Amino acid sequence: MDRKLFLAAVIALCGALAAANTALSREAEFTGPGPGVTGNNTGGIFPYSPDVEGSYNEIAEAHCARYGRLAKVTSIHRVYGDYVSFVCYDRPPIIH
């Protein structure tokens, strides 16, 4: 193999690995309880904050809408360090 071709292939591979690592790092920010919403298509949690007191339903609805589902807040623990939890549910005519 030509040395220049080999070097170009190594540089391209390093670039691809760096891009994949960056994407994984961004994904890791949202994999566990943290500053944002943590959840999946069945529901989730997000940290309690009195600053967004009237927006708990909207936060849950925005998360569940990604899955084409509706949201219902199930508990609000009004203590710093605790979480607001919610469930995602189907519209009546939708069957998964």
N, C-alpha and C positions, 0 to 999 in steps of 0.2 A: 504494500500500500504506500502510496506517495506520502511523504512526511507532511506536506502542507494539507493534504486531504485528511490525514489522521488528526492533525492539530485542529482543523476546523470541526471535525466530528466531536472531538473532546470538548471544545468550547461550546458547541451547540448542546451537548449533553449536560454540561454544567449549567447552562442557562435554563434548560428545561427543568432540571432538578431544583434550581433556585426558585423558579416560578411556582413549582408544585409545593415547595416548602412554605412559601409566602401564603399560598392559598390555604394550606393546612393550618397555618398559624391564625389566619383570620377566622377559619371555621372553629378552631379551638376556643375562641373567645366566647362562643355561644353554646358550648356543649354542656356546661354545668351551671348550677345556680350562680348568678353573678349580677351585674348591674342591669341586664336586660331581661327579656322574657325567655324562660327556659321551658320547652315543651315540645309536643308533637301533635299529631292529628286527634288525639283524645283529650288534650288539655295541657295545663302547665301552671307555672308559678312565675311571679315577678316580685321584686322587693317592695315592701310597704313604704310609702312616702306620703305624708300629708299634703305635699305640694301638688299632687295630682289627684286629690280626693274625688273630684267629680269625673275623672277620666278612667277609672278602673274598668268599666264596661267597654269603653272604646279600645283600650289596650288589648283586652281579651278578644274583642271582636276582630280587631286587625290581625291578630295571630291566627285565629280560627278561619278567617276568610281566605287565607293562603291555601287551605285545604277544602274550600267550598262548604264550610260548615258554619253553624251558628255558635255563639258563646254564652255561657252563664257563669257569673262569678259565684263561687261556692263558699268561700270564706275570706274574711278580711281580718287579720290580726293586727290591730292598730298599735304595734310595738316596733320600734326601730330594730332592724336586724331580722324581723320576721317577714312573712310573705303573704301575698294575695294569691289565692288559688282559683282556678277556673276549669271548666270542662268544655269541650267542643262536642256538639251533637249535630246530627243530620236534620235537614229539613224533612218533614214527613214523607214526601214522595221519593226521596233518594234512598236507595239501598246500596250498600257497599258489599 
